[in-house]
Amino acid sequence: MNRLNVRSRCYIECIVPVCENKMNLKPNLSFFCFPKDPIRSSIWIEKCGLDKNIDVSKRRYRVCARHFENHMFLNDLKNRLQPHAIPTLFIDLISNSLPSTCIDNVKNDLDNKKSNFLEHNIQDKHFGENINNFFPNTIKKKSYEPVCFVPNCKAPKDLPLYKFPLHNKQLLYIWLKRIGLSTLYDMDLYLHITICQIHFHKDCFDDKTIQLKPNAIPSLHLIDYSGPPDNCLTTSSYFENPIMSTTGDRTWGWLGSTEQFGRDAESNEFVVIPKSQLHNDKYTSSTQAAHCIIYAENEEKIFGIYNARAAVLMQLRYDGYLGFPGGLIDSGEDIINAVNREMSEEMNLNTCIHLVSYDDYVISHWSEKKKIALHFYKLKVTMPQLIEIEKRALLARDYGSEVLGTVRVPLYTLGDNYRGFPAFLEHKFIGCSRDQLLAALSSLNILTVEEINLALNTKI
Ligand SMILES: O=c1[nH]cnc2c1ncn2[C@@H]1O[C@H](COP(=O)(O)OP(=O)(O)O)[C@@H](O)[C@H]1O
């Protein structure tokens, strides 16, 4: 129910900087207060590009329904939001208000809107001093140095750079597929990135200029694309028979450089590295990754019958495999820093409360074939903490991209002797994560070796 009187309605407008919707002018449009939950509220603040210190508890600070996708609403009237709703629509608003979709026009127009907005709001302390802070991140002018966005591009930095063809979605899709980028990111990402001249065949350019032809597509020095190098201009047949699958690209994109590590492991491919040999050059000078099992003792009985034994977290990865949070160790990076960094990126783990340390070491494995050393750590928490960690994971930076969800491992076996833990073990596991799981379950006294062997040998 809308309890606002006429005076208040005149006062309320959408806080999104480029949005001009006001409550008194749009009586049928809903204007939503910021969520009370501080984490969700901070996401709204970030999405709207506001200063993070703004006090959004004030009821006059609202975001209008225009910035929420249809599925964020509970009803057709669009006046009730789902509990998890976040504002994501900013770019349409901008491009709809422009006569042309040309990116330069968009940027110029935005710059104008920004300065107008600034003139009107410069006195408002809530918006902070840094102008970049209070524009939606979809249009935020990033202080980035334009570089070529093709992974591992080794071309000289001074080559001309070209923007993505945002005005033509089909052409854009072909560019993205060629470059190996996801088609699933927000369009705003592509506003800010460019690729350099080295990736275009000479036929892509208008005679004797560096101007790209409108139907030019990148075809050279691309990590994944291996078509003929002169396959560099689109024809209408491209559009009639789109080369994109409807679910996005089928390339490895940025992940191309680590693709070899992700390939299915052969049986016995991973061997345990004895602790005494961990510092051998063979391992320290090769690719290394560190992952971590988060677990809590759990006395609960599932359905009142099955002993939960422990709550053990794994995650569904972007590639459809199960694994643990963690990742590759950057060169020169300390292993513990790496594992904590990855836990914060992938799980949104509050490392002020939960910090993995050297003492949490469990086991390391080595693949001679892939020349990768995989180190494994543990993090023991209480059950309420684990539940909190699960909730926070939904807000992780990598949630929805690299990580598709946290799962608890069922550690009990149902009456058919198969469903439960034995069935779980038949999933696909990345790297040596299945071995890591089994090693941890036994060394942490969650399951006995006998119980593990029984589960391993049970087939449907
Ligand atoms: O949970 C795991 N346990 C053991 N090895 C893993 C796990 N997850 C990934 N790996 C291995 O480590 C490699 C890099 O890990 P990941 O994909 O997590 O790194 P990244 O997040 O830095 O890209 C993977 O290709 C795979 O071989």
The ligand as a Gaussian input file, in Angstrom:
#p B3LYP/6-31G(d) Opt

LIG

0 1
 O       38.400000     -28.391000      -6.357000
 C       39.406000     -28.675000      -7.013000
 N       40.259000     -29.593000      -6.585000
 C       41.374000     -29.942000      -7.240000
 N       41.710000     -29.402000      -8.377000
 C       40.922000     -28.461000      -8.887000
 C       39.738000     -28.055000      -8.240000
 N       39.162000     -27.092000      -8.974000
 C       39.956000     -26.911000     -10.019000
 N       41.018000     -27.724000      -9.980000
 C       42.143000     -27.819000     -10.890000
 O       42.863000     -26.605000     -10.834000
 C       42.834000     -25.970000     -12.106000
 C       42.600000     -24.501000     -11.914000
 O       41.562000     -24.339000     -11.005000
 P       40.369000     -23.330000     -11.142000
 O       39.610000     -23.579000     -12.380000
 O       39.612000     -23.410000      -9.863000
 O       41.238000     -22.022000     -11.230000
 P       40.883000     -20.543000     -11.572000
 O       39.664000     -20.256000     -10.714000
 O       42.121000     -19.806000     -11.143000
 O       40.622000     -20.563000     -13.043000
 C       41.672000     -26.635000     -12.835000
 O       41.843000     -26.614000     -14.184000
 C       41.690000     -28.047000     -12.272000
 O       42.630000     -28.876000     -12.910000

